[in-house]
Structure formats: structure tokens, C-alpha cells
Amino acid sequence: MSITLNAPVSAIVPFLIGYTLCFTLMGALVVQAYIYFTRFADDRRTIKALVIVILLLEVFISAGVIVALGGLFVESATITPYAILVLSPMAGLVTTLTHGFYCWRIWTLRKSWLIPFPIIMVSLLQLASITIFALYDQLLPATESGVVFTNGAPSVSYTFSPWLVIWLGSSLACDLAITICMILSLRPSNSHFSSNKSTLVKLTRLTIETGLVTSVAALLELILGVVYEEHFYHIAVFFAISKLYANCLLASLNFRLVLKSQSDPNLTPIVWDNMASNVPSSRSGSQPSHVTQFVAWVETDVDGVVEMSEVCSCILAPVV
């Protein structure tokens, strides 16, 4: 199956939209990665390795998008599904890795795998589903199954692929579950850091916003795939959805830079590059933080500084 330059505009436009969104979000991802590696160079190796793996996957995905759509800029060339076949598992893997990071954060807050484990299993299901969907259907929601006659007139019948619904439905379920669980975990009544209510409010807002972005994207692609099952309309979202997940993950990590006090405008945020060397710990035997930057306030005592550091470390960049 291929799409040529002579194909209807409706067949080419979704690819062009996806192409534009893909590289726009890739630019944003590069900027976020630069900020992360320059400002949080002392984060734990596991977190930095996760970010590096996701960045490499996104580079390969972007290269695959160029290959898949290269025919649009070469006369008489075609768009083949082989590059899309390679892109699909990588996009699913980025989604699963991002879900895994958020599950790690949930475990850090709740100290229980009761919720994170099922979420990871569902995320692995979406990874398997998108791989099978690309392998058998080349990401086309419905394929031609034969010719039927209605009132003596022939028409092409289509067989809808259930893998589309399983893939995007699983991803959407994970996003909603993670968002709801994080919101409940960050409630002051349930949080170990209830004294920093303004910080928890900001973290809750960040959780809602990032969860909403990925949930809406997955829901939009699912609707496009189900409603326009005979077309590639959902591909406009597919080329960008993995980068949405990657950007949301880095936004969560970089959010440590923008935490400010809302309760008292007279307090000025201060950012240190090394907590261990600048702030003495009031607890014996405490380990130095692996987060290079955290927010403290001018009129805060040592215990308040340590607690604010814990909020940033445990919620935004959890350690084990």
C-alpha cells in the first residue's frame, strides 16, 4: 500500500499536519532537554538514562517521519508504510517509558505497587497493540475485505481493526489513571508535605495539565480512527503523540525551576546548585539529594528548606 502525489488531498493533508506537529514538538523537546541537562546535571543516573533513551527514540522517530514523508517532496515518489511500521513500536515504547516514570512517582508517594503495577501492565498492552496494528494493518483503521452489493450496486466493504481501539484505549486509560492517582496522592490531607500547600497546588495543576494534554491527544486520535475508519486522518496525531509524552515528562522534571511561593509575595525564591554543600541537614545520617536544584525561601528555617527539597525530589524526580 502506498500514497502517491496524485492521491486526493484528503489523503495527503493528515501526513503534512502530522509532519508539522512532529518537528514543532521536536524543537520544543530539544529545548527542554537542553534545560534539563544543563540545570539538573546531578540527577540520578537512572533518570538521566531514561531521558537519553527517550531522546534517542524521538530522534529515530523523527528520522522515520522524514523517510515516510519524503515522497511528498519528490516528483512521482510514493509514501510507503514500511517507515511507519518501524515508527510504531518506538512511539509505543516512548509512551510506556513515560507511563513507567509516572508510576515510579506514584510508588514514591504511596509506597505501594497496588496501583502502579496494573497501569504498567495496561501500558505494555498498548505497546503490543500498536506493534500488531502496524504489522497487520499499517495503521489503517479499516482495510478492504471485499465487494458487497446493495440494491444491485457494488461497494467496497471494510473490516475495522480492533487493535486501534485497544492501543489508544489502553493509552487513554493509563493517562487518566495516572492523573487521578497523582491528584489524590498530592492532596494535603494525604501528603507527607502538607505544610507546603502552595507547592502542592502547583504540582497538582501540573499533573492535571500534562495528563490532560496526553489524554486529549489519545482521545482525539481514537475518535479520528473510529469515525474516519477508511482514511489515515488519525496519522496527523500519531506523528506527534509520542513527542507530547516526552515533552510532558521533561516538563515535569524541569518544573523544579519554576516553583514559587503563592502564599506570600514577600518571599523570594532562591535556587541552589548543590543542596548538600549549601544547606545543612537537620537529620542525622541523611543522604545528599541527587537533585541539583531546589527551591527555598528567604524567611524559611532549615527544616522548611529540607522539606521543600523533599517535595521537589520525591514528587518531581523520585529516587529509590
N, C-alpha and C positions, 0 to 999 in steps of 0.2 A: 504494500500500500504506500502511496506517495501523493504529495500535493504539489502540483506544478504551478508555474506562474500564470497559466491560463485558467486556473481554478477560480470559482466565484470569490468575490471579495469577502463574503461571509466566512469562507474557509481560511483566508489568509489573515484577516484582521485580528482574530484572537492570538495568533502567533506573534504578530507585531506588538500587540498590547503586552503580552507576557514578556517579550524581549525587552521592551522599555522598562517595565517594572523590575525585571530581573537585575538589570545593570544599574538602575537607580538605587535599589536596595543594596546592591553590592558596594556601591560607593559609600553609602551610609555605614555598612558593615566594616569597611576598611577604616573609616574614621573612628568608629567605636573601638576597633581592635587596637589602633594606634594609642588611643587614650588609655585603654586598659593596660597595655604592656609598658607604657611609659610611667603611669601613675601607680600601678599595683604590681611592680616587678617582683615583690617578695611574697606574693600569694603562694599557697601550696602548689607543689608541682602537679598534683592531680587536677587541680582546677585549670592551671595553665595548659596542661596537656589536653584537657577537654576543649579548651578554646582553640588551640592549634589544630586539633583534628577537625573541628567544625569548620575552621577557616579553610583548611586544605580541601575538605569536601565541597565547600562552596566555590572554591576556585575551579575544581574539576567540573562542577555543575555548570558554572558559567561558560567554561570551555565547551562543554557538551551542547549548551544552548546555541553557541556560535556555530558549531558544526551542524546542528539540526536545522538552523535557520539560514545557513549560508546560501542556500539555493535561492532565497528571496532576492539576493543581490547579484546573481549570476544568470545571465540570459539562458533560457531553456533548461536550467537546472531544476532539480526536484528536491523536496523535503522528504527524507526517508525516516522511518520510525526507529532505526537502529540506535541513533544517538539518544532518542527518548527512552529506549529500552535500558540504556546504561544509566541515564539520569534518575530513573525512578527509584532503584534501591538506595542510591546515595541520598536522595531527598527524604526518603523514609527513614534512613539512618540518622540524618540530622534531627528529624522530629523526635525519634526515640531517644537520642542523646540529650536533647533538651528536656524531654519529659523526665529522663533519669536524673538530671540536675535538680529539677524542681522536687522530685520525690526525695532526693537527698536532703533538701531543705526541710521538707515536711518531717522526715525522720529526725532531723536535728532538733526541731521544735517539739515533737511529740514523743520521741524516743520509742517509737513503735513502728513495725513494718505492716501493721494491720491494714492501713490504707495505701501506703506506697507500693506494696507488692502487687496487689490487683491492678493498680494503674500501670505498672511496668509491664505486666502480662498483656494488658489490652494494647499498650503501645507496641509491643512486639507483634501483636496480631495485625496492627495497621502496617507494620513494616513488611510482614509476609504478604499481606493483601495487595499492597501496591506493587510488589515484585511480581506476583502472579498476574495481576491486572495488566501490567506492562508486557509480560511474556506472552500471554494468550490473546489479549485484545488491543495491544499497542495504545493503551489509554483511551481508546474509543469506547464511550459508554455502551453503545449497542452496535452489533455487527449484523450484516445481511445474512439472513437464514434461508431465504428462498423467495419465490414469487407466489403470491396469492391472487385469487380472482374475486373481486367484489362487484356484483351486478354485471359480470361479464368483462370487467375492466381489470387488467393486470396491475398489480402494485407490489413493491418490494416489502417483505416483512423483515422485522428486525428482532434480534434476541438481546435483551438487556443483560449486561454483565452484573452479577451480584457483588463482584469484588470492589466495584466503585463505592457502593454503599458501605461495605464492611470497612474498607480503607478509611474513608472520610468520616464515617460514623464513629469508628474507634478513636480517631484523632480528636474529633469533637468531644467525645465522652471524656477522654483524658484531660483535655483543656478545661472543661467545666469542673471536673472532679478536683483537679489541682487548684483551680481558682477558689472554689468553695472551701476546700480544706485549709488553704492558706489564710483565707479571711477569718475562718473560725479559730485558727491557731493564733492569729495576731490580735484577737480581741483582748483588751486589757484585763478582763476578768480571768482569761485563760493563760495569759502570757506571764513569763517569769520577769519581764521587764516592764511591768505595768506603770512604773513611775515615769517612764518616757512616753507619755501618751501622744505627744505631738509627733514623735518619730514613728510610733506605731500607726498613726493615722496616715502618714506619708507612705509608709510601707504597704499599708492596705490599699491605698489609692494606686500605687504602682502595680500591685498584684492584680487589681481589677482591670487596669488599663492594658497590661500586657496579655492577660488572659482573654480580654475582650477582642483584642486585635487578632490573635490566632484563632479564636472561636468563630469570629465573623468570617474570616478567610476560609476556614474549613467548611462552614455552613454555606457560604456563597458558592464555593466550588461544587459542593454536593447538589445544590439546587440547580446550577447550570448543567451538571451532568445528568440529572434526572429529568429535568424539563426539556432540555435540548439533547436528547439521548442519541440522536443521529449525527451530531456535529461535535467539533472539537472546541466548543466555546469555553469549556472549563479549563482548557490549557492556558488561558490568559492568567488564571490564578495559580495554576500548577507551577509555572516557571518562577513564581515569586514566593510561594508559600514557605519553602524551606528557609529562605532568607529572612522572612518575617520571624520565624522561630529563632534563628541565630541572632538577629538584632534584639529580640526581646531578652534573650539570655544575657547578652553583653550589656544591655540597658540595666538589667538587674544588678550586674556586677559593678558597673560604673556609677550606679545610683549613690554609692557611698560618698561621692564627691559633692553631691548637691543637698545632702541632709542639712536642714537649717531649722532653727527654733521658730515655731509659730506662736508659742505661748508668751514670749517676752521679746519685743523688738529691740530692747536694750542689750541683749546678749549677742555677742559677736562670735560667729563660728570660727574655729581655729583648726587647721589641718596639720597634723604631724606626719612625717615620713617614717618614723620609727617609734612605735609605742614603747618598746622595751627600754629605749635609751632616754626617752623624754618624760615618761610618767612612771613613777614608782608604783609597784603593785602593793596593795594593802593585804594581799592574801599570800600566805607562805606557800612555797612550792608551786606557784602558778607558772604555767608555761608561757613564753612570749608569743604574742599573736603573730600569725602569718599574714595579717592584713596590714599593708604598709601605710594605709591612710585611714583615719577615723576622725570623727567629729567630736570635739569637746566644746565647752562653753566657758567664757572668761570667768564667770562667777560660780563655778562648779567645784565642789570639793573632789578629793581623789576618788572616793567611792563612786561619785556620779560619773567621773571620767571613765573609770573601769567599766561601769555598767553600760554606758553609751558604746564603748568599744565592743562589748559583748553583743549588743544589739546588731551592730554592723557585721561583726564576724559570724555570729551564729545564723542570722537570717539571710544576709546577702551573699556571704562566701563561707558556708559552713565548713567546719573541719572535723575530723574524726581522730 
